[in-house]
Amino acid sequence: MVPVASYIGRFAPSPTGPLHLGSLYTALASYLDAHTNYGRWLVRMEDIDPPREIPGAADTILRQLENHGLHWDDSVLYQSQRLLAYQQAIEELVDKQLIFFCQCTRARLRSLNSVYDGRCQSQKLLTTDSSVTKSSAIRILAPDKPIAWQDLIRGPCSENLAQSCGDFIIVRRDGLFAYQLAVSVDDGYQGITHIIRGDDLLDSTPRQIYLLEQLSLTVPAYGHVPVIKDHDGDKLSKQGFAPMLNAATPGANIEQCLTLLGLNLPIDLAGACVEELLPWAIKHWARSKTSHVKPEKLDFVINLSLIHI
Ligand code: GLU
């Protein structure tokens, strides 16, 4: 791979629980991509959704990353400290007359089959007075044109937001800034050039590209690795099948993730520690290897991790 002149990548966990195998896998993918490109790798804690957060999880995640040798550059950015920046972004969008209050009920939204029909569009925000305290959501108008990007792993992608989701939420009805807004503002603020993350976030990408453009922020390159799925086709998650990461076996955990990322370890690295595994993985990482994770491989990995627990 040809090194990129200036590369800033990031891992942006939400502190809704400790890392599991699936989230270690995406953290590792972004870490390896950054290091292969001689880049910097940042960690941002996306702690702006208190109802979903678990006390202590942010620290646990950072200790887990360190335990697996995934050391970050610079200090961790906490989104809970960035509320003013999100409010300023809202003000910019008000100036552009792109956002409106929405009081549609959950029942009504459910009946729309996930594409918002624009019913509240006439309630434009024309000033920022108490824009985030009113008890209604704020949506941004979705453009009716394709948003295209060259995904670093999946190739050419394109989506028309007006058709796929319609006007989308940037401030929730409970007054909390939505993920789409905060993530875009911070990717721009931190100068992120490359985002490698799970393909469960694929449909967020055109929304983020659109927001970044509206806020005159630089759009990074995106690459989506296939998330690890269980046999029912569900994402490996805390709620589902995800084996807990065993803190006593960081080397074995990294080995499992490397296998899932399509890297075949040489026999002499079997049982190696993370300090040996990571330099090898940085040398051998290739985005193109990540796309074909076979279910048998997952079986193998899950069985292995059950042995380790
Ligand atoms: N915080 C998001 C999550 O944990 C990920 C954000 C991102 O990578 O864009 O799902």
Boltz pocket constraint, residues with backbone or C-beta under 6 A from the ligand:
constraints:
  - pocket:
      binder: B
      contacts: [[A, 11], [A, 12], [A, 13], [A, 14], [A, 46], [A, 183], [A, 196], [A, 197], [A, 201]]
      max_distance: 6.0
